[in-house]
Amino acid sequence: MPEKPAEPTDRSAVRSLLRLWPYVRPVRTRWFCAAFVAVLASCLALVIPLVLKWMVDGPVADRDPGGVWLGAFYLLLLGIAEAGLFGLRRWLVARPLAGVEAALRADLYRHLQRLPVAFHDRWPSGQLLSRGTTDLMLLRMFLAFPLTFLLVNATTLLVGFVILFAQEWSLGLVLLAPAVPLVILCSVFETKYSLVARKAQDQVGDLTTVVEESVLGIRIVKGFGRHRSQAQAFRALAQRLRGTELGKARLLAGIWALITAIPELAIGAALVLGTIEVADGGLSAGTLVAFLSTALALRWPVESIGFLLAMSQESATAADRYFEVMDVAEEAVESAGVTAGKADPGIVFEGVEFRYPDAAPGSRPVLAGIDLRVRPGETMALVGATGSGKTTLTALVPRLHEITGGRILLDGEDIAGMERSRLRELVSVAFEEPTLFSATVGENVLMGAEGAGEEALRRALSVAQADFVYDLPQGVDTQVGEQGLSLSGGQRQRLALARAVVGEPRFLVLDDPLSALDVHTEALVEAALRRVLERTTAVVVAHRPSTVMLADRVALLSGGRISAVGTHQELLRGNAEYAWLMSGAEGTGDAGSPVDAGARAGAPTAEEGSIR
């Protein structure tokens, strides 16, 4: 899960929003032009009261109809100019700010691809989705409207009060009196609203996660009749979000009511005092009309403060959430000070140790002191009890996780010093749980080798015994759908295997790649896979004797260590734990099993949070 957000006392909304400047800089000219146009339009509105003053003290007082019509014409021109300028402002900002949003989204997506697997293990996908959609939409809206109008309204208020004081300074002081309480109210509002805004945005992420999981797991939901419980879970989260949004609405309603009421009282007081001055002859009627018209023109800039501050706070929390992800360090391209290994071909594990980043301090490592050598062209099977760390060990070879001790050598070169792009060209992987993308069959397979052609695709499909694709409606151009759920488990696994072998990699890592196949298809795949394994160096996680038979040698993983290495027959004869695992009794919980003995001897357990 993402870390708990900082309290508002540790955070500045302005500082959060200023981090967007690198994205705004390329379009700053158009944005400043749009802001200038908006300021000009707003200031034109302040000219209208001056025209009214001229009309009241001139043509109206002199009973001059021609002058009245001329004043009306001036007012019409000012209104048209103001509307045109606001339309121009919208045109100036629409395209560039859409580009800013696109750039933010592209950078987020690119960054997510480069973050360690451990990050994605911790963060719910819904939280990431909400940051890439809702939060970025809020930021675009902030740049287009609140940011502009915070500047526009501040300028309008400044110019407006200059006009007010120029007309009648005593009445101007009356209207200025509410400034101090309004500033205090806005400060309190910002502090409270930032908390509830962040809470609401996090809850949107939680809700998105539930929806995504329910859609992706719809077969499980329907298969076990859990639609009611899922609906209840969704309803509970939706109710929480509703309560938070109502809290936001109450805060906004309160500040809006106060911001509206206090200036209205000041305008009322100014009206009474101004009327008295007009009656006493100290003020002209036109001046009073212009003064009150100017004050009324300033109502919207004042009343919009609460609304603009609310949007600014939501945008600041959106920026915080966005940069929470962007600030996470990407996978290092290479490690400094890595010493080159000796010229020892194949895959070599030397004193490899690993514990997960979120493991409790002082907990046992998942893997400790792994020493193993896979000779060039050899296939090594990894065998061990469930939770012994087999998958974790294979994930270290392509650096999906970083080792915390020791080193791994590929043909004598330490993988810690390799660029990841080069490492992953050398090492190809196939996972036990195959993942397919919403693309064609061919695109899914060719993802395993950039630049591979049709011949490589056909060869890989043949090796994986995936010729069924030619019977699909559009053959290899058939869209497999989200997660490949339109295919069977065995079909998905065969396509994942084809993806692993399509590039004829130098090193191959297979995590129980045949577990979803029937015995007849498994035999065909094994026969074809043997030919591939003859030309590569491979590590294969195996749970069944049939998969073990693909290997030249077998390594037994127990208690986070390699406890035995040998051929299948040698280990069957000489290692009781291996013989027990191959007997098919794994998971029976038999207290007399060698695996239980290993656990009692101190092997790390899943309950300790160190085995995955």
RAWOLIN-V581534 format. One line per field, one symbol per residue. ss: DSSP state (H for helix, E for strand, L for the rest). phi: phi as a letter, one per 20 degrees, with the letter a starting at -180 (. if undefined). psi: psi as a letter, one per 40 degrees, with the letter a starting at -180 (. if undefined). A space follows every 50 residues. Layout:
# RAWOLIN-V581534
ss=???
phi=???
psi=???
This chain:
# RAWOLIN-V581534
ss=LLLLLLLHHHLLHHHHHHLLHHHHHHHHHHHHHHHHHHHHHHHHHHHHHH HHHHHHHHHHLLLLHHHHHHHHHHHHHHHHHHHHHHHHHHHHHHHHHHHH HHHHHHHHHHHHHHELHHHHHHLLHHHHHHHHLHHHHHHHHHHHHHHHHH HHHHHHHHHHHHHHHHHLHHHHHHHHLLHHHHHHHHHHHHHHHHHHHHHH HHHHHHHHHHHHHHHHLHHHHHHLLLHHHHHHHHHHHHHHHHHHHHHHHH HHHHHHHHHHHHHHHHHHHHHHHHHHHHHHLLLLHHHHHHHHHHHHHHHH HHHHHHHHHHHHHHHHHHHHHHHHHHLLLELLLLLLLLLLLLLLLLEEEE EEEELLLLLLLLLLLLEEEEEEEELLLLEEEEEELLLLLHHHHHHHHLLL LLLLEEEEEELLEEHHHLLHHHHHHHEEEELLLLLLLLLEHHHHHHLLLL LLLHHHHHHHHHHLLLHHHHHLLLHHHLELLHHHLLLLHHHHHHHHHHHH HLLLLLEEEEELLLLLLLHHHHHHHHHHHHHHHLLLEEEEELLLHHHHLL LLEEEEEELLEEEEEELHHHHHHHLHHHHHHHLLLLLLLLLLLHHHHHHH LLLLLHHHLLLL
phi=.ffffffgfecdfffffffeggeegfdffffffffffffffffffffggf fffffffdgffeldgfffffffffffffffffffffffgfffegffffff fffffffffffffdefggfffeeffffffffecffffffffffecgffef ffffffffffffffffeafffffffegffffffffffffgffffffffff ffffffffffffffffdfffgffdmefffffffffffffffgffffffff fffffffffffffffffffffffffffffenebffffffffffffffeff gfffgffffffffffffffgfffgffefffgffbefmeefeffdfndcdc lfcbcfgeffgnffffcbmfcbcdfgmeddedcafgneoffffffffemf cefdambcddlndfffeeffffgeefddccefdfdddfbfgfffffffbf nfdffffffffffeldfgffefgdmfeffengmmffdfffffffffffff dfelffccccdlfdfeeffffgfffffffgffffdbdcccfcdcgfffff efccdedbmmceeacrfgfffgfdcffffffffnegnfmffeffffffff foffdfffmddc
psi=iiihiiiddeihddddddeeddddddeddddddddddddddddddedddd ddddddecdddefgddddddddddddddddddddddddddddeddddddd dddddddddddddeiiddddddhidddddddecdddddddddddcddded dddddddddddddddddhdddddddededddddddddddddddddddddd ddddddddddddddddfddddddefedddddddddddddddddddddddd dddddddddddddddddddddddddddddeeehidddddddddddddedd dddeddddddddddddddddddedddehhihidiiifhiiiighiahhhh fhihiideiiheiiidhhfhhihhiheihhhhiiiheeedddddeddefd ihieiaihhhfehhddeiiddddeddhiihidghhiigaidddddedehh eiaddddddddddeffeddeeidfbeehheihefeeiidddddddddddd edegidhhhhggeedeiiddddddddddddddddeihihhhieiddddee idihhhhhfeiheihaiddddddehddddddeeeeheeehdeiddddddd eeiiiddeeeh.
